[in-house]
Amino acid sequence: MAGFIMTLDSDDDGPARSPSPSPPPSSTRKTSSKNDAAPAAKGKKGKAAKGAKAKGKGKKLLDTVVDADDDEDTPVDSPRGGAADEEVRMDKGFVFDGLGGGFIGRERNSVWDSGEAYIQKRPNAMPRLSVDEIIARRAAIKSAEALLEESDGDEDGSDEELDDEELEKEMMRDLENGDLDFEGLDDESDDAGEDDEDDEDDEDESDVEEKEEAPAKKAAARKDVGPQIVGGGDEADEEDWLGLKEKKSDAGSEAEEKVGEDAELDGPSGFAALADVDMSDAEDDGDDDSEYDEDVSPADRQSRADAAAAKAFFTSHENSTTLSRKPLSFTTLPNCTLSRQLLLALGSLNLSTPTPIQAECIPLAMLGKDIVASSATGSGKTVAFWVGVLERLLHRDRKNPMTRVVVMCPTRELAVQVHGVGMALARYTDVSFCLCVGGLSLKVQEAELKQRPDVVVSTPGRLIDHVRNTPCFSMDGVEVLVLDEADRMLEEGFRDELEEIISAAPRSRQTLLFSATVTESIQQLTRLSMNKPVRVKIDEMGAAAKGLDQEFLRVRGDKAGESIELNSRSGERHREALLVSLCTRSFSSGRTIIFFRSKAQAHRMKILFSLFGKGLEKSDELHGDLTQEQRLRSLKRFRDGEARFLLATDLASRGLDIKGIENVINYEMPKSIEIYLHRVGRTARAGQKGRALTLVGESDRKLVKLAMKHAPPESIKQRTIPGDVVAVVSKQLKALEPDVRDVMQEEKEEKEIRRGNMELQKAQNMLEHEDEIKSRPARTWFQSTSEKNAAKNLGKAEHNSKFQEKTKKRALDEDEEPLSKAPKRTPFSGLSRREKRRKMAMREDEEDRASGAQREIGSSIRAAKKAALPGKIHAARPERTPGQGEGKKKKKGGKKSVFDREMGVADGGAASDKRPGKRERDMMKGGGGAKHSLGRMGPKPKKR
Ligand SMILES: Nc1ncnc2c1ncn2[C@@H]1O[C@H](COP(=O)(O)OP(=O)(O)OP(=O)(O)O)[C@@H](O)[C@H]1O
């Protein structure tokens, strides 16, 4: 990297062709020094502000030596970002080496450090113990006990506990002698016999393996010896489930490949045959793939259905920049000129060539257009929106400070990261930032919002909290609203919050939506009241990152009764052992993020990992049951390489950009293809390579095929693990079960103690500061607690049910309007017209009968319920006049509103039941009873 000296002159305020005139330098100076003082609110007065003052005093501009330390400190010290002096001359020896405090585009990034400034330090709070701390405490107690026993002369205790290695050796001996019975993993030789008819090639392959395997077993019990089948299946069966067998023979290639210790089976060219996945056919067992060929892809289906609406909704746009194939740089982006401050920041972060999404979106964002943009994971969407937004901010009216940009993210961690990236890009500007996310100190945020930061990065809930309860903060001046991970933000769980935020922001704002799986639903987008947005689409919907290898490992169902005994899903028994085997063998190097569907499972696995050891103890968990501090600490440890495994829920599935994640493991297939794409997108980012492995149960096959659909065939692999290895691990895990229970019990006790302490603290606070506490205005929220919980549950349901919804929707589509060229088979396919009509008529009759019966059942249930109700005591009512109907009129005459009563609409009164005739209306106009009653409610008639 070439070193250079950069001098920023007063013309650095704006580009040559700027959308709005640059403000005079004097105003910049003023704002700048004012902003420098802002961090004082956080108690970080001193250095920066003093330095700025000192510089201001000198007659000539002083040279400011910017070294790597300064850069590093700026954002950490001040969440408001590095307030740049308008004229900065750099040291001759200074070299932009890509490490000079950069946050992105380098190995060691520190975007999460920005969150640390917001962590509320509670000196009296009892720290929550991590699993590792509990285990370490237990170990210390155990060793102390052992020492005591030793000193008592009792040396038997140490022998009782079997050393891990000894246990392993013993089990391997058992295994070789055939004594070990691993339930659920069928003996390979048995299975080979059962599935002979499947494919002769497979038989040959297994022979070869066995020959290879025998000496290897002798040499080292745990050593892996090539492709084998795990999860109870035989090899033939395993190969079939991804459709490798036929493709392999078609291509005439060797499909087996040893990678690392475990084996992967490559999926060569023929995967296209499996690509068209019919999600609607729930009954299909997945063996007959021929009918999938006739299907239209989900993307086609979606685009056809929405084409007309989309045409009207979006401004037409062609990806001109990316199509031109000219080598681009940030300095030569067509139709826009970036400010030197931004170019400098981009350069210091090692970002010189814009990615396609950046090349397309930056000019559009600078023009103030609304954008709906999508591109694969890790393709640089964050920089794509920040650059445009920051460039606009450089031309703001500095005399009138207010929050002009709001960036919203669905998770706190993502918000912290996005905030960090924004600050890194704005380090040579005077743009100020505030991070407003749940779980971090409200007070710090309130103090910063008082300073009217230019940009607020937030999660929706906390933003609404501030809109409602922080007096100095309002969204009236918001000019740009960015929704990162827009499709998630538009899901049910965020719906109400988003509506509240949209209504608080001015209509004239610019709205930018970014996601790898951005919604195509115009219905959802219209809720944002965008102004003819431009749709920028770089990658095909559903496409995974280019350098990603996707592996699948089959998890066989349990033998009858096992899952019932375990009270878990089928195959659960094997998953833990499979995961541990994978992590101690093929995934033992590099950093791996492991996704779980539930917090409980992620936590249990963390305990198992810590107890198991062998490198697995270098792991951390990340899910909603942890405190925000713990969550950020886990991320930091993982990012810094202190933890090699991150056991996370979907909290970490979107947006997180951690350098050096080589592997992603899905402990189970997620519930929708979108979530799958985001999860596996945590690796293979920014043109890097990565691999994702998914443990696939019987019910996940359709989703696997969907994942394979958009992937290059050579990137799909089928992984296997030798059954004996899993058997050993499984036994070891079983042996750890009592310890797991003990750790969980200790955690429970800890929790109770913590809760007690908290209550005590609360009571003490109340006693000491009662007046102050009671005088504080109560914080308000736009939903009641029950509404909030209901929205949360709805969101969860929607988040988890995309797959089922799609299935239903497709089934419906098929009934209403067959979009595929070749219609799908229906129950009437292949019948003569007459026969078909007869069957259809019979079906309709049946449906009619069923619905009639249903109605009857419904009405009799209602009648029975009514009869069972105790009789009501009614006040005597005037008799109804004959001719008065029951239905609607009865309802009207029932419950009266206060308004009706005030209006003098008495029960049974004519006014209540009859619309006044013309004569009566005339009377009312001219004066009469009705006017009299209105007169009581309405304003006093003016005297003439
Ligand atoms: N122009 C660029 N040149 C090289 N690397 C870049 C460029 N822009 C961004 N990157 C790098 O790409 C990585 C991914 O960027 P980013 O997190 O913005 O991806 P994303 O598209 O938002 O991904 P996701 O969909 O997962 O949120 C970052 O580490 C960033 O440093």
The ligand as an SDF file (V2000), in Angstrom:
LIG
                    3D

 31 33  0  0  0  0  0  0  0  0999 V2000
  -15.9720   -1.9120   -2.1640 N   0  0  0  0  0  0  0  0  0  0  0  0
  -15.5670   -2.8930   -1.3840 C   0  0  0  0  0  0  0  0  0  0  0  0
  -14.4010   -3.5430   -1.6370 N   0  0  0  0  0  0  0  0  0  0  0  0
  -13.9930   -4.5430   -0.8350 C   0  0  0  0  0  0  0  0  0  0  0  0
  -14.6480   -4.9700    0.2460 N   0  0  0  0  0  0  0  0  0  0  0  0
  -15.7940   -4.3560    0.5410 C   0  0  0  0  0  0  0  0  0  0  0  0
  -16.3170   -3.2810   -0.2500 C   0  0  0  0  0  0  0  0  0  0  0  0
  -17.4600   -2.8560    0.3130 N   0  0  0  0  0  0  0  0  0  0  0  0
  -17.6630   -3.6210    1.3990 C   0  0  0  0  0  0  0  0  0  0  0  0
  -16.6650   -4.5190    1.5350 N   0  0  0  0  0  0  0  0  0  0  0  0
  -16.5370   -5.5280    2.5890 C   0  0  0  0  0  0  0  0  0  0  0  0
  -17.5540   -6.4760    2.3840 O   0  0  0  0  0  0  0  0  0  0  0  0
  -17.9150   -7.0200    3.6450 C   0  0  0  0  0  0  0  0  0  0  0  0
  -19.4080   -7.2120    3.6890 C   0  0  0  0  0  0  0  0  0  0  0  0
  -20.0470   -5.9740    3.6420 O   0  0  0  0  0  0  0  0  0  0  0  0
  -21.5030   -5.7550    4.2360 P   0  0  0  0  0  0  0  0  0  0  0  0
  -21.5560   -6.1840    5.6550 O   0  0  0  0  0  0  0  0  0  0  0  0
  -21.9070   -4.4070    3.9120 O   0  0  0  0  0  0  0  0  0  0  0  0
  -22.3230   -6.8100    3.3780 O   0  0  0  0  0  0  0  0  0  0  0  0
  -23.8910   -6.9150    3.1790 P   0  0  0  0  0  0  0  0  0  0  0  0
  -24.1350   -6.9600    1.7200 O   0  0  0  0  0  0  0  0  0  0  0  0
  -24.5700   -5.8790    3.9570 O   0  0  0  0  0  0  0  0  0  0  0  0
  -24.1550   -8.3430    3.7840 O   0  0  0  0  0  0  0  0  0  0  0  0
  -25.4750   -8.9040    4.5050 P   0  0  0  0  0  0  0  0  0  0  0  0
  -26.4920   -9.1320    3.4440 O   0  0  0  0  0  0  0  0  0  0  0  0
  -25.0110  -10.1580    5.1350 O   0  0  0  0  0  0  0  0  0  0  0  0
  -25.8900   -7.8870    5.4900 O   0  0  0  0  0  0  0  0  0  0  0  0
  -17.3940   -6.0830    4.6920 C   0  0  0  0  0  0  0  0  0  0  0  0
  -16.4100   -6.7310    5.4510 O   0  0  0  0  0  0  0  0  0  0  0  0
  -16.7830   -4.9540    3.9450 C   0  0  0  0  0  0  0  0  0  0  0  0
  -15.5580   -4.5890    4.5270 O   0  0  0  0  0  0  0  0  0  0  0  0
  1  2  1  0
  2  3  1  0
  2  7  2  0
  3  4  2  0
  4  5  1  0
  5  6  2  0
  6  7  1  0
  6 10  1  0
  7  8  1  0
  8  9  2  0
  9 10  1  0
 10 11  1  0
 11 12  1  0
 11 30  1  0
 12 13  1  0
 13 14  1  0
 13 28  1  0
 14 15  1  0
 15 16  1  0
 16 17  2  0
 16 18  1  0
 16 19  1  0
 19 20  1  0
 20 21  2  0
 20 22  1  0
 20 23  1  0
 23 24  1  0
 24 25  2  0
 24 26  1  0
 24 27  1  0
 28 29  1  0
 28 30  1  0
 30 31  1  0
M  END
$$$$
